[in-house]
């Protein structure tokens, strides 16, 4: 096989695209076995994801938290830390935003909104600093710590929303935040909001920091080799803590957008594993910042279109979860890369012979 085609097969973008095609094909086979038309099913899935203000808006609404939590996980991964605690940071950022939005309503609009952002960032980054310090200074496994801390954060917010901050309604939630600080929903009747602009700006900022600044160089150096970073004068421990706090701040902002842009209040257990979906998106593309928006919109479209597909075809929306699971399995297997490597090895052996 020509070297040009081998390089093409090794391309990570082609690899992800090929994985999507295989996953959709397997989904089509399952649909056929269920007695339905896969072409019609996928047409309805596409229509329910992108056609019409409600459908497209719902996809964009789901895209924002998924993208931001994927960014949060990807950022921490740059220093070799797996921040599995983004879910907790999202919850805490959301609850402090709701509290500030309700009880600081005496502040004028720009200042009120700014205080919400600052507190969400502080709470998210402070929560992320705990596993970061434990990891950097005492080598405590951050995965175990962050998973356990997720439960603590969720239970804290659940207590607050059922107790001191309760709106005293039939549903566990806070009072509505001040109207002037809510993010404009530009695609009604969906809840797509200006939080998407915030998410894009954060992504640009992260890309700039990692690729154009000395801070980004330090983060990448520590991620590659902590001992080497210390040898060349980079404080690896401080860099790990800072990067993890940066990751937590992004999680806090994701929570803020859910409160100010989607609900207008904090709703108990509002997150249906949003951060874990974001983590999966980041893992699928191996924390490639350029690919994160595309994989995030793909997963968001699958999730938002699943209900419409079920409504019009009778195919259960759980099939979409099956497709996502298959997609993750094949993405981690790196089919094309391993295939290209085999071809390279065969060529090398022939040349040696």
N, C-alpha and C positions, 0 to 999 in steps of 0.2 A: 504494500500500500504506500502511496506517495507520502513523503514527509509533511506536505502541506495539509493533508487530510488527518494525519496523526495529531498534528498541532491543533487542528479544529476540534477533534474529539476530546483533546485534553483541556480545551477551553472551558472554564467553570461556568460561563454564561450558557454555553451550548449544553453543558451537562445538566443544568437546572431545567432548561427548556425541554430537553429530552425526557427528563424525569416527570415533568408535568404531563407530557403527552402519554407516557406509559401509564401514569396514574389515572388519567382520564379514560384511557383505553380499558384498563381493568374495571373502572367504574361502569363503562358501557357494557362490558361482559356481564357484570352483576345485574345491571338493569334488564338486559336481555333474558337472563335466567329468571327474573321476576315477572317476565311476561309483558314488559313495556318497551316502547320505542326509545332507544338511547338518544337518537338525533333530536326527537321532540323534547326529551327530558332536558338535554343540554341547551336547547333553544329557550325553553322556559326558564332554566337557570340563569342564562344570560339576560333575558328580558327582566327577570325579577331582580337582577343585580344592577342593571345600567339603564334600562328604558323607563323614562318617566321621572319626574322630580322626586317622588317618594322613594322609588327604588334606588336611583343613583345617590340620593341624599343619604339613605340608610347605609349604603356601602361606604360613603365618605365618613359618616358618623362612626362606623366600626373601624375604619382605617386609622383614624387619628390615635386612639389609645393603643392599638396594636403596633403602630409604627413607633410611637414614642417609647413604649415599653421594650420594643426590640432594640431601639437606639440605646436605651439605658443598659440593657444587657450587653450589647456590643461594646459600649464604652468601657465597662468594667473588665471585659475580656481582653482588652488591649494590654492590661497589665497582668494577665494570667489569672484573674479573679472571676469566679462565676457568681454573679449577683442574682441568686435565685429569690432574693427578697424584694424584688420590685413590686410584687403584689401588696406587700405590707406598706411600702413607701407610697404607693398609689392611694391606699385607704387613708393613711395618715394625712397625706397632702389634701385629700378630698374633705376630710372632717375638719381640718383647721381652716380650710377655705370656707366651708359652710358656717363655721363659728364666726369667722371674721366678717363674712358677708351679711350675717344677721345682726351681730352686736356692735359692729363698727359703722353702721349705716349713717351715723352723724357726720362722717368724713365726706368731703366733696369727691365727685366721681374719680378723677385721675388718681388721687391719693389713696382712696379706698381700694381701687383695683390694684395699685402698686403694693399696698400692704398685704393684700391677699396673695400676690405672687411671691413676695419676699418670705412670708411665713410658710407657704407651701414648700418653697425651696429649702428654707432652714430646717423644717421638720423632716422632709425627705432625706436631706443630706446628713442630718444628725442621726437619724435612725440607721442609715447605711454606714455611718462611721463606727458603730459598735462592732459588727463583724470584721470591718476593715482593720481596726486596731488589734483585735484578737488574732487576726491572720498575720498581719505584718510583724507584730512584736512577739507573739507567742505561738505562731504557726498552728492556730486552732482552725480546723476545717471549716471554711466559710460556707460550704454548701449545707452542712448540717445546721449551722447557726442561723443562716438566713431562712431556711425552711421553717425552723421552729419559731423564729421571730415573726414570720408571716401570721401564724396563729395568734400570737400575742397582740399584734397590731389590729387584726380583724376583731378580736374579742374586746379590745379597748374601745374601738369605734362602735361596736355593737352595744357595749355598756352605755356609752355616752348618748347614743341616739335613742336608746330605750329609757334613759334616765335624765340626767341634767339638761341635755340638749333636745329632748323629745318635743315634737310639735303637738303631742297629745291627740293624735289621730288614730284611725284604725290600722294604719301602716306605720311601721317604725321608720321615722324620718325626722329631719330637723324642720324648722320653720323655713319659709322661702327666703333666699338671699335678696338683697336690695336689687331692684330691677335695673338700676342704672349700671351695674357692674356685670350683668349677664352678657355673654357673648352672642352676637346677633346670629340668628338662625336664617341663613340666606336661601334655603331651598325647602321651604315649607310645602306640604305638611310634614316633611321629614325633620329630623333634628340636627342635620348637618349645620355646622356653625363655624365661626371665624377661628376656632381652635386649630383648624387645618393650617392657617397662616402661621400661627405660633409654632406648630410642629415643623413646618418647612424651614422657618428661620432658625430653630434649634438645630435641625439637621445641617444646615449650611454652616452654622457656628462650629459645630463639632467637627465637620469635615475640614474647616479652615484651621482649627486648633491642632488637629492631629497631623495635618500635612504641611502646614505653613509656619509653624511656630516652634520655638525651642521646647516649650512645654510638651508639645506633641512628640517631639523627638525623645524626650525623657520618658514619656509614657511607653512608647514603643520599645525603647531600649530595656526598660525594666521588664516589659512583657517577654522579651526575647531571652534575657538572662539577668537575673537580679544581681548575681555576684559580679558580673562584668560591669553592670551599671554602678555598683558601689565602687568598683576599682577605678572607674574613670571619673569619679567625683559626683555621681548622681545619688542622692539619698533615696534608695529604693523604698524604704518604709514610708517616708512622707509622701512619696509619689503614689504608692498603693492606696494610702488613706485618702489622699486628695481625689484620685480618680474614682474611687468607690463613692465618695461623697458627691462627686459630680454626677455619677450614675443615679444616686438616690435623689438628687435634685430634679433630674429629668422625670423620675417616677412620681415625685410630688407634683410636678407641673401637669402630668397626665391626669392625676386625680383632680387638680384644679379645673381642668378643661371639662371633665365629666360633670362637675358640680355647676360651674358657671355657664357651660355651653349646652349640656344635654338635659339635665334634670332641673336645675334651678334650686336644688336643695340636696342634702346628703340622704341617700336611701340606704337602709341597712342591707348589707350583702349585695350591693348593686353590681359588683364585678363578677361576671361569669368566667372566672379564670382569664381575665384579659391579659394580665402580665405573663402568664404561662404560655398563652398563644404567641405573645410577642417574643418570648424566649425561644420558642420553637422556630419562629420565623428567622431569628438571628442565627440559630444553630444550623438551619437548612442551608443558608448562604455563607456559613462560616464567618459571620460577623463582617461581611463585606458591605461597607456603608453605601456603595453605589447600587447594590442589588436590593438593599432593604426596602426601599419604597415599592419596588415592583412585586416582591414576594408578599409584602404586607397588603397591597391592594388585591392581589390574587386571593389570599386567604380571606380577606374581608368580603370580597365578592362571593366566594363560596358560601360563607356564613349568612350573608344577607339574602342571597338568592335561593337558599335551601327551602325556606318556607313557601316561596312562590312556586317552586318546582313541585313541592308536595301538594299545594292547593290545586294546581292545574293538571297534574299527571297522576296523583295518588301515590307517588314514590315517596317513602318516608324520608324526612330531612336527615335522619341518622346516616343515610347513605353518604352524605357529604362528609361526615366525620370519618367514615370508612375511607373515602378518597384521600382525605388529608392524612390519615394514618399511613396509607399505602405510599403516599407521596413522601412522607418523612422517612419511611423505611428505605425507599429507593434512593432518596437524596443522600442518606448517610452511607449507602453502599458504594456510591461513586462509580456507577456502572461504566460510564464512558471512559473515565480516567483509567480505571483498572484495565479496560479493554485496550486502550491506547498503549498503556505500559507493556502489556503482553506482546503487542505488535513490535514495540521498540526492542524488547528483549530478544524476540525471534530474529529481528534484523541484525542485532549485535552478534548473536550466536553464528549467524550465517557468515558475517564478515570475518569473525574469528576463525571459522572453518576455512 
